[in-house]
Amino acid sequence: MLEKAPYEDLVRRFRWRLPARLNMARQVCDDRAAREPGRLAILDLTGPTPRPVSYGALQVLSRRVEAMLLARGVRPGDRVGVLLSQSPLAAAAHIAIWRLGAVSMPLFKLFRRDALESRLVDSGSRFVITDEEGTDQLAGFDVIPLTAADLPDEAAAAARLESHTPPRTGPEDPAVLIYTSGTTGKPKGALHGHRVLTGHLPGVELSHDFLGQKGDVLWTPADWAWIGGLFDVLMPGLALGVPVVAGPAGPFSPDLAARIIREGRVRNVFFPPTALRMLKAEGARIDGLRTVASGGEPLGAEMLEWGRESLGLTINEFYGQTECNMVVSSCNALFPPRPGCMGKPVPGHEVGIIDEEGRPASGEGDIAIRRGSASMFLGYWRRPEATVEKFRGDWMLTGDRGMWEDGYVRFVGREDDVITSAGYRIGPAEIEDCLLTHPAVANVGVVGKPDPLRTEIVKAYVVLKPGARATAGQLQDWVRGRLAAHSYPREIAFVDQLPMTVTGKVIRKALKARAAEEAAAERGEA
């Protein structure tokens, strides 16, 4: 765990300590089960009554899963899907797969057929650990679904594993295959080694103001099928000895969140930005939290102030992506947040703003991470050419644009989202943040719309709060009075909903396609 010290000291002294032999099953379960078998690991709130699961019980459950997989012929390097919502079995499944030296592949229960098929076929998975509902989803696929009904009992599992010698894995051995959301093309599988958890820990600790304090309990509404749920919450919590709450599946609601936090005595939450916006829109107030972390989209000054008023704390923003996560973070315990900035580089991760030659950019540039970060992926699964394209020399390109601001990283926008208008380069995030401060706006997506005069104009698609009213002119004046005159949205469309990824991000690619179609129709080309 990180020691409490000034930020500059933490960065200067930090070194990755990766042993030659490393397996995440030991990190998150086996080592602590040997020392403290009765310690609470997961509080399961998915059933009618709360069910505490100790590290010892989690180890037993994972050994039963391991025995089941071993009997089916799963060997080191095999890919095994995990199609489960938050539950002790989901955690045990990943642990068992890693202990066997195989590769776990988290799958989202809300995936439809095409999304499941693309991942199962591309990964070559033969088995998927799931439940009855998941078995129905997998019907017709060339995979074998395995459920709790297939698990041997504890005695039979012990007998099966008695003669089995676990493989000796290291930091670079493949452990988990997580597919990108696919908002900018066909999803690619990011393959990670056993060092990926170690790489997440410093950022997770900072984003929760030194996670691991007495009484800390973690929860997130984000599904454990995503890197944000799996490696920003579940596995770090288990590794640090912080109990993790498994909440019921279903749509997010402020009332449900408040109930889970109350019943689970939760003190630390990772809220995706969309969840925070929903809480804010409904005027929710939640007591008892020590920390809230958020990542995925930039937070503006309005959201930070709301957090202080309604949650009684300063929200810590963090940044990363499936290929290399938790590389930038705010930490209110170390330094004050700066609205519009994501935070500072997490100790152990060298973050750069580089130009097209891979040199430090004097202003805006590409946000990149230097090789050596422990959370950096091994490469794209069966896509060596895409892996090569992801790098510029020793720098891994995030695809995001940013700039330095007194040691903080300011997010400008996705490289393909930056709007070019009348010679200006305009980042949509700042405009979205500004519009979200308007009392009538619930959600917004900003893109560039093709324009014969200006190359592009700024167009905003706005969702109003229930019962709220605002005109396009009012919102334009709102932005014009707060941002640069050239960056206000020249067109505003009011919509009932925005296209969103399953992780709660606005799909700007879809909005850009819609804006392009509108421009073509106006030119008489449609």
C-alpha positions as CSV (number, residue, x, y, z in Angstrom):
1,M,0.0,0.0,0.0
2,L,1.1,3.6,-0.6
3,E,2.3,5.4,2.4
4,K,0.9,8.9,3.1
5,A,3.5,11.4,1.9
6,P,3.6,14.5,-0.3
7,Y,2.8,13.8,-3.9
8,E,6.2,14.7,-5.2
9,D,7.8,12.3,-2.7
10,L,5.6,9.5,-3.7
11,V,6.5,10.0,-7.4
12,R,10.2,10.2,-6.7
13,R,10.4,7.1,-4.5
14,F,8.0,4.9,-6.3
15,R,9.3,1.7,-8.0
16,W,7.3,-1.2,-9.4
17,R,8.1,-4.4,-7.4
18,L,7.1,-7.3,-9.6
19,P,8.3,-10.7,-8.4
20,A,9.4,-13.3,-10.9
21,R,6.5,-15.4,-9.9
22,L,3.1,-13.6,-9.7
23,N,-0.5,-14.9,-9.9
24,M,-3.5,-12.7,-9.2
25,A,-5.3,-15.5,-7.5
26,R,-2.8,-15.3,-4.7
27,Q,-2.9,-11.5,-4.6
28,V,-6.7,-11.3,-4.2
29,C,-7.5,-14.5,-2.3
30,D,-5.1,-17.2,-1.5
31,D,-2.5,-15.3,0.5
32,R,-5.0,-13.5,2.7
33,A,-7.1,-16.7,3.1
34,A,-4.1,-18.4,4.5
35,R,-3.5,-15.6,7.0
36,E,-7.0,-14.4,7.8
37,P,-9.6,-16.9,6.5
38,G,-12.4,-15.3,8.5
39,R,-11.9,-11.8,7.2
40,L,-14.8,-10.4,5.2
41,A,-14.1,-10.3,1.5
42,I,-17.4,-9.7,-0.2
43,L,-20.8,-8.7,1.2
44,D,-23.4,-10.1,-1.2
45,L,-26.5,-8.0,-1.4
46,T,-27.9,-9.7,-4.5
47,G,-30.3,-12.0,-2.6
48,P,-33.1,-11.4,-0.2
49,T,-30.8,-11.1,2.8
50,P,-27.2,-9.8,3.1
51,R,-24.6,-12.7,2.9
52,P,-21.1,-12.1,4.1
53,V,-18.4,-14.1,2.2
54,S,-15.0,-14.5,3.9
55,Y,-11.7,-14.9,2.2
56,G,-11.7,-18.6,3.3
57,A,-15.2,-19.1,1.8
58,L,-14.2,-17.3,-1.4
59,Q,-11.1,-19.6,-1.7
60,V,-13.3,-22.7,-1.2
61,L,-15.7,-21.5,-3.9
62,S,-12.9,-20.7,-6.3
63,R,-11.3,-24.1,-5.7
64,R,-14.6,-25.7,-6.6
65,V,-14.7,-23.7,-9.9
66,E,-11.1,-24.6,-10.5
67,A,-11.8,-28.3,-10.1
68,M,-14.7,-28.0,-12.5
69,L,-12.6,-26.4,-15.1
70,L,-9.7,-28.8,-14.6
71,A,-12.1,-31.7,-15.1
72,R,-13.3,-30.1,-18.4
73,G,-9.7,-30.0,-19.7
74,V,-9.0,-26.3,-19.2
75,R,-5.2,-25.7,-19.4
76,P,-2.8,-22.7,-19.1
77,G,-3.5,-20.2,-21.9
78,D,-7.1,-21.3,-22.6
79,R,-9.6,-18.5,-22.6
80,V,-12.7,-18.9,-20.4
81,G,-15.6,-16.5,-20.4
82,V,-17.3,-15.1,-17.3
83,L,-20.8,-14.1,-18.1
84,L,-22.0,-13.1,-14.6
85,S,-23.3,-10.0,-12.9
86,Q,-21.8,-8.9,-9.5
87,S,-21.7,-11.9,-7.3
88,P,-19.3,-14.1,-5.2
89,L,-19.3,-16.6,-8.1
90,A,-18.1,-14.0,-10.5
91,A,-15.1,-13.2,-8.3
92,A,-14.4,-16.9,-7.7
93,A,-14.6,-17.6,-11.4
94,H,-11.8,-15.2,-12.3
95,I,-9.7,-16.4,-9.4
96,A,-10.0,-20.0,-10.4
97,I,-9.2,-19.3,-14.0
98,W,-6.0,-17.4,-13.0
99,R,-5.0,-20.1,-10.6
100,L,-5.0,-22.6,-13.5
101,G,-2.9,-20.2,-15.6
102,A,-5.8,-19.7,-18.0
103,V,-7.2,-16.4,-19.3
104,S,-10.5,-15.0,-18.0
105,M,-12.7,-13.0,-20.3
106,P,-15.4,-10.9,-18.6
107,L,-18.6,-10.7,-20.5
108,F,-21.5,-8.2,-19.9
109,K,-24.9,-9.8,-19.1
110,L,-26.6,-7.1,-21.3
111,F,-24.6,-8.0,-24.4
112,R,-26.8,-9.0,-27.3
113,R,-26.1,-11.8,-29.7
114,D,-23.7,-10.0,-32.0
115,A,-21.6,-8.6,-29.1
116,L,-21.3,-12.0,-27.5
117,E,-20.5,-13.8,-30.8
118,S,-17.7,-11.4,-31.8
119,R,-15.9,-11.9,-28.5
120,L,-16.5,-15.6,-28.2
121,V,-15.4,-16.3,-31.8
122,D,-12.4,-13.9,-31.7
123,S,-11.1,-15.3,-28.4
124,G,-11.6,-18.9,-29.2
125,S,-13.3,-19.6,-25.9
126,R,-14.6,-23.1,-25.3
127,F,-16.2,-22.6,-21.9
128,V,-18.2,-19.8,-20.3
129,I,-19.0,-19.7,-16.5
130,T,-22.5,-18.2,-16.2
131,D,-26.0,-18.7,-14.7
132,E,-29.3,-20.0,-16.1
133,E,-30.1,-16.7,-17.8
134,G,-26.6,-16.7,-19.4
135,T,-27.1,-20.3,-20.6
136,D,-30.1,-19.1,-22.6
137,Q,-28.0,-16.2,-24.0
138,L,-25.3,-18.7,-25.1
139,A,-27.7,-21.0,-26.9
140,G,-26.5,-21.7,-30.4
141,F,-22.9,-20.7,-29.7
142,D,-20.1,-23.3,-30.0
143,V,-19.3,-23.0,-26.3
144,I,-20.2,-25.0,-23.2
145,P,-21.9,-23.0,-20.4
146,L,-21.0,-23.9,-16.9
147,T,-23.1,-22.9,-14.0
148,A,-23.2,-23.3,-10.2
149,A,-25.1,-26.6,-10.7
150,D,-21.9,-28.0,-12.3
151,L,-19.7,-27.3,-9.4
152,P,-18.4,-30.3,-7.4
153,D,-18.7,-30.1,-3.6
154,E,-15.8,-29.1,-1.4
155,A,-14.6,-32.7,-0.8
156,A,-14.8,-33.7,-4.4
157,A,-13.0,-30.5,-5.5
158,A,-10.2,-31.2,-3.0
159,A,-9.8,-34.7,-4.3
160,R,-9.7,-33.5,-7.9
161,L,-7.0,-30.9,-7.1
162,E,-4.9,-33.0,-4.8
163,S,-2.7,-34.3,-7.6
164,H,-2.7,-31.1,-9.6
165,T,0.3,-28.9,-9.6
166,P,-0.6,-25.2,-10.3
167,P,1.5,-23.6,-13.1
168,R,4.2,-21.1,-12.2
169,T,3.0,-17.8,-13.7
170,G,4.9,-14.5,-13.9
171,P,4.0,-10.9,-14.4
172,E,4.0,-11.1,-18.2
173,D,2.0,-14.3,-18.5
174,P,-1.5,-13.7,-19.9
175,A,-4.3,-13.6,-17.4
176,V,-7.3,-11.6,-18.6
177,L,-8.7,-10.6,-22.0
178,I,-10.9,-7.5,-21.9
179,Y,-12.5,-6.2,-25.1
180,T,-12.8,-2.5,-25.8
181,S,-16.2,-1.0,-25.9
182,G,-16.0,-0.8,-29.7
183,T,-17.3,2.8,-30.0
184,T,-14.6,3.6,-32.6
185,G,-14.8,0.3,-34.6
186,K,-14.9,-3.4,-34.0
187,P,-14.0,-4.3,-30.4
188,K,-10.4,-5.4,-29.9
189,G,-9.3,-7.7,-27.1
190,A,-6.8,-6.1,-24.8
191,L,-4.7,-8.9,-23.3
192,H,-3.2,-8.3,-19.9
193,G,-0.7,-10.1,-17.8
194,H,-0.7,-10.9,-14.1
195,R,0.9,-7.6,-13.4
196,V,-2.2,-5.7,-14.3
197,L,-3.6,-5.7,-10.8
198,T,-0.4,-4.4,-9.3
199,G,-0.5,-1.7,-11.9
200,H,-3.9,-0.6,-10.8
201,L,-3.3,-0.4,-7.1
202,P,-1.6,3.0,-6.8
203,G,-4.3,4.8,-8.8
204,V,-7.1,3.1,-6.9
205,E,-5.5,4.0,-3.6
206,L,-5.1,7.7,-4.6
207,S,-8.5,8.1,-6.1
208,H,-10.0,7.0,-2.7
209,D,-7.6,9.2,-0.6
210,F,-5.5,6.3,0.4
211,L,-7.9,3.4,0.3
212,G,-7.6,0.9,3.1
213,Q,-8.4,3.1,6.0
214,K,-10.3,1.6,9.0
215,G,-13.9,1.0,8.1
216,D,-13.5,1.3,4.3
217,V,-16.0,-0.7,2.2
218,L,-16.1,-0.5,-1.6
219,W,-19.0,-0.6,-4.1
220,T,-19.6,0.5,-7.6
221,P,-22.8,0.3,-9.8
222,A,-20.4,-0.4,-12.7
223,D,-20.6,-4.0,-13.8
224,W,-17.7,-6.2,-13.0
225,A,-17.5,-7.2,-16.6
226,W,-15.8,-3.9,-17.3
227,I,-12.3,-2.9,-16.4
228,G,-13.7,-0.1,-14.2
229,G,-15.7,-2.6,-12.1
230,L,-13.2,-5.5,-12.2
231,F,-9.9,-3.7,-11.7
232,D,-10.9,-0.3,-10.2
233,V,-13.0,-1.9,-7.5
234,L,-13.4,-5.7,-7.1
235,M,-9.9,-7.0,-7.4
236,P,-8.1,-4.0,-5.8
237,G,-10.5,-4.2,-2.8
238,L,-9.8,-7.9,-2.3
239,A,-6.0,-7.4,-2.7
240,L,-6.0,-4.5,-0.1
241,G,-8.3,-6.3,2.3
242,V,-11.1,-3.8,1.8
243,P,-14.6,-5.5,1.7
244,V,-16.4,-5.2,-1.6
245,V,-20.2,-5.1,-1.9
246,A,-21.9,-7.1,-4.6
247,G,-25.0,-5.2,-5.5
248,P,-28.1,-6.5,-7.4
249,A,-28.1,-6.2,-11.2
250,G,-30.5,-3.8,-12.9
251,P,-30.7,-0.2,-14.0
252,F,-29.0,2.4,-11.8
253,S,-31.3,4.5,-9.7
254,P,-30.5,7.0,-6.9
255,D,-32.9,5.1,-4.5
256,L,-31.1,1.8,-5.2
257,A,-27.7,3.4,-4.7
258,A,-28.7,4.9,-1.4
259,R,-30.1,1.5,-0.2
260,I,-26.9,-0.4,-1.1
261,I,-24.7,2.2,0.5
262,R,-26.9,2.1,3.7
263,E,-27.2,-1.7,3.9
264,G,-23.6,-2.3,3.0
265,R,-22.2,0.4,5.2
266,V,-20.3,1.5,2.1
267,R,-17.7,4.3,2.6
268,N,-16.0,4.3,-0.8
269,V,-17.8,4.4,-4.2
270,F,-16.7,4.5,-7.8
271,F,-19.6,6.3,-9.6
272,P,-19.4,6.6,-13.4
273,P,-20.2,10.2,-14.5
274,T,-23.6,9.2,-15.8
275,A,-24.6,7.9,-12.3
276,L,-23.4,11.2,-10.8
277,R,-25.5,13.2,-13.2
278,M,-28.6,11.1,-12.3
279,L,-28.0,11.7,-8.6
280,K,-27.5,15.4,-9.2
281,A,-30.6,15.6,-11.5
282,E,-32.8,14.1,-8.8
283,G,-31.4,16.2,-6.0
284,A,-30.1,13.1,-4.2
285,R,-28.1,13.5,-0.9
286,I,-26.1,10.6,0.4
287,D,-24.4,10.6,3.8
288,G,-21.7,8.4,5.3
289,L,-19.3,8.2,2.4
290,R,-15.6,8.9,2.9
291,T,-14.6,8.9,-0.8
292,V,-16.1,9.0,-4.3
293,A,-14.1,8.3,-7.4
294,S,-15.2,8.9,-10.9
295,G,-13.7,8.2,-14.3
296,G,-14.7,7.8,-18.0
297,E,-15.6,11.4,-18.8
298,P,-14.3,14.8,-17.4
299,L,-16.0,16.3,-14.5
300,G,-16.6,20.1,-14.5
301,A,-16.6,22.6,-11.6
302,E,-20.4,22.3,-11.2
303,M,-20.2,18.5,-10.5
304,L,-17.3,19.0,-8.1
305,E,-19.3,21.6,-6.2
306,W,-22.4,19.4,-6.2
307,G,-20.3,16.6,-4.7
308,R,-19.2,18.8,-1.8
309,E,-22.8,20.0,-1.1
310,S,-24.7,16.7,-1.6
311,L,-22.1,14.0,-0.7
312,G,-20.1,16.0,1.8
313,L,-16.8,15.3,0.0
314,T,-14.6,16.2,-3.0
315,I,-15.0,13.7,-5.9
316,N,-11.7,12.4,-7.1
317,E,-11.5,12.0,-10.9
318,F,-9.2,9.5,-12.5
319,Y,-8.2,8.5,-16.0
320,G,-7.2,5.5,-18.0
321,Q,-8.4,3.1,-20.6
322,T,-8.8,-0.6,-21.2
323,E,-5.2,-0.9,-22.6
324,C,-3.6,1.0,-19.7
325,N,-5.7,2.0,-16.8
326,M,-5.5,4.2,-13.7
327,V,-2.6,6.4,-14.9
328,V,-3.9,9.8,-13.9
329,S,-5.8,10.6,-10.7
330,S,-7.0,13.3,-8.4
331,C,-6.4,12.8,-4.7
332,N,-7.9,15.4,-2.5
333,A,-5.8,14.2,0.4
334,L,-2.7,15.3,-1.5
335,F,-3.6,18.2,-3.7
336,P,-6.8,20.2,-4.6
337,P,-8.7,19.3,-7.7
338,R,-8.6,21.6,-10.7
339,P,-11.9,21.7,-12.6
340,G,-11.5,20.5,-16.2
341,C,-8.4,18.6,-15.3
342,M,-8.3,14.9,-14.6
343,G,-5.6,15.0,-12.0
344,K,-1.9,14.3,-11.9
345,P,0.1,11.2,-13.1
346,V,-0.2,8.3,-10.7
347,P,3.2,7.3,-9.2
348,G,4.7,4.6,-11.4
349,H,3.1,5.8,-14.6
350,E,4.9,8.2,-16.9
351,V,2.3,10.3,-18.7
352,G,3.3,12.6,-21.5
353,I,1.7,15.1,-23.9
354,I,3.5,14.5,-27.1
355,D,3.6,15.7,-30.7
356,E,3.6,13.7,-33.9
357,E,7.3,13.0,-33.6
358,G,6.9,11.6,-30.0
359,R,8.5,14.7,-28.5
360,P,7.0,16.8,-25.6
361,A,4.3,19.1,-27.0
362,S,4.5,22.8,-26.2
363,G,0.7,23.0,-25.9
364,E,-2.1,20.6,-26.9
365,G,-0.9,17.2,-27.9
366,D,-1.6,13.5,-27.7
367,I,-1.9,12.0,-24.2
368,A,0.4,9.0,-24.1
369,I,1.9,6.6,-21.5
370,R,5.5,5.4,-21.6
371,R,6.2,1.7,-21.7
372,G,6.9,0.4,-18.3
373,S,3.5,1.0,-16.7
374,A,2.5,-2.2,-14.9
375,S,-1.2,-1.8,-16.0
376,M,-0.2,-1.6,-19.7
377,F,-1.6,-4.4,-21.9
378,L,0.6,-7.1,-23.4
379,G,-1.0,-6.4,-26.8
380,Y,-4.2,-6.8,-28.8
381,W,-5.4,-10.4,-29.1
382,R,-4.4,-11.7,-32.5
383,R,-4.0,-8.1,-33.8
384,P,-0.3,-7.5,-33.9
385,E,-0.7,-4.7,-36.5
386,A,-3.2,-2.9,-34.3
387,T,-0.8,-3.2,-31.4
388,V,2.0,-1.6,-33.4
389,E,-0.3,1.3,-34.4
390,K,-1.1,1.9,-30.7
391,F,2.5,3.0,-30.1
392,R,4.7,6.0,-31.1
393,G,8.1,4.8,-30.2
394,D,8.1,4.1,-26.4
395,W,4.8,5.9,-26.0
396,M,1.4,4.2,-26.0
397,L,-1.2,6.5,-27.6
398,T,-4.5,6.8,-25.7
399,G,-6.3,8.4,-28.7
400,D,-7.1,11.4,-26.4
401,R,-5.8,15.0,-26.7
402,G,-4.7,17.0,-23.7
403,M,-2.3,19.5,-22.3
404,W,-0.4,20.2,-19.1
405,E,-1.7,22.8,-16.7
406,D,0.6,23.4,-13.7
407,G,1.3,19.6,-13.4
408,Y,-2.3,18.6,-14.0
409,V,-3.5,16.9,-17.1
410,R,-6.3,18.7,-18.8
411,F,-8.5,16.6,-21.1
412,V,-9.3,18.3,-24.5
413,G,-11.1,15.5,-26.3
414,R,-10.8,12.3,-28.2
415,E,-8.4,12.7,-31.1
416,D,-11.2,12.0,-33.6
417,D,-13.7,14.2,-31.6
418,V,-11.8,17.4,-31.7
419,I,-13.8,20.0,-33.7
420,T,-12.1,22.1,-36.4
421,S,-14.1,25.3,-36.9
422,A,-12.8,28.4,-38.8
423,G,-9.3,27.4,-38.0
424,Y,-9.9,26.8,-34.3
425,R,-9.5,23.4,-32.7
426,I,-12.3,23.0,-30.2
427,G,-12.6,20.2,-27.6
428,P,-16.2,19.1,-27.0
429,A,-15.7,18.2,-23.3
430,E,-15.4,21.8,-22.1
431,I,-18.6,22.8,-24.0
432,E,-20.4,19.8,-22.6
433,D,-19.3,20.6,-19.1
434,C,-20.5,24.2,-19.5
435,L,-23.9,23.1,-20.8
436,L,-24.3,20.7,-17.9
437,T,-24.1,23.6,-15.5
438,H,-27.3,25.0,-16.9
439,P,-30.2,24.1,-14.5
440,A,-32.3,22.7,-17.3
441,V,-29.8,20.4,-18.8
442,A,-29.6,16.7,-17.8
443,N,-27.2,15.4,-20.4
444,V,-25.5,16.6,-23.6
445,G,-23.3,15.4,-26.4
446,V,-21.2,17.9,-28.5
447,V,-19.8,17.1,-32.0
448,G,-18.6,18.8,-35.1
449,K,-21.1,19.1,-37.9
450,P,-19.7,19.5,-41.5
451,D,-20.0,23.1,-42.7
452,P,-18.9,24.5,-46.1
453,L,-17.7,27.7,-44.6
454,R,-16.1,26.8,-41.3
455,T,-15.2,23.2,-42.1
456,E,-17.2,22.2,-39.0
457,I,-19.6,24.0,-36.7
458,V,-20.2,23.0,-33.0
459,K,-23.5,21.2,-32.6
460,A,-24.9,20.1,-29.3
461,Y,-27.5,17.4,-28.7
462,V,-29.2,18.2,-25.4
463,V,-31.5,16.2,-23.1
464,L,-33.5,18.4,-20.8
465,K,-34.4,17.5,-17.2
466,P,-38.0,16.3,-16.7
467,G,-40.3,19.3,-16.7
468,A,-37.5,21.8,-17.5
469,R,-37.6,24.2,-20.4
470,A,-34.9,26.1,-22.3
471,T,-34.5,27.5,-25.8
472,A,-31.5,27.0,-28.1
473,G,-30.8,30.7,-27.8
474,Q,-30.7,30.6,-24.0
475,L,-28.2,27.7,-24.0
476,Q,-26.1,29.4,-26.7
477,D,-25.9,32.5,-24.6
478,W,-25.1,30.4,-21.6
479,V,-22.0,29.0,-23.3
480,R,-21.1,32.2,-25.1
481,G,-21.0,34.0,-21.8
482,R,-18.7,31.4,-20.1
483,L,-16.4,30.1,-22.8
484,A,-14.6,31.5,-25.9
485,A,-16.9,33.2,-28.4
486,H,-15.8,30.8,-31.2
487,S,-16.7,27.7,-29.2
488,Y,-20.4,28.1,-28.5
489,P,-22.8,25.6,-30.2
490,R,-24.1,27.3,-33.4
491,E,-26.8,24.6,-33.5
492,I,-28.6,22.9,-30.7
493,A,-31.0,19.9,-31.0
494,F,-33.2,18.8,-28.2
495,V,-33.5,15.0,-27.9
496,D,-35.1,12.5,-25.6
497,Q,-32.0,10.5,-25.1
498,L,-28.4,10.2,-26.3
499,P,-26.7,7.1,-27.7
500,M,-24.7,5.7,-24.8
501,T,-22.2,2.8,-24.3
502,V,-23.0,0.2,-21.7
503,T,-20.4,1.9,-19.5
504,G,-22.4,5.2,-19.6
505,K,-20.3,7.2,-22.1
506,V,-21.9,9.3,-24.8
507,I,-21.2,7.7,-28.2
508,R,-20.0,10.7,-30.1
509,K,-19.3,8.6,-33.1
510,A,-23.1,8.0,-33.5
511,L,-23.8,11.7,-33.0
512,K,-21.2,12.7,-35.5
513,A,-22.8,10.3,-38.1
514,R,-26.1,11.9,-37.4
515,A,-24.7,15.4,-37.8
516,A,-23.1,14.4,-41.1
517,E,-26.4,13.1,-42.4
518,E,-28.1,16.3,-41.4
519,A,-25.5,18.3,-43.2
520,A,-25.8,16.1,-46.3
521,A,-29.6,16.6,-46.3
522,E,-29.2,20.3,-46.1
523,R,-26.9,20.3,-49.1
524,G,-29.5,18.2,-51.0
525,E,-27.4,15.1,-51.1
526,A,-29.7,12.8,-49.1
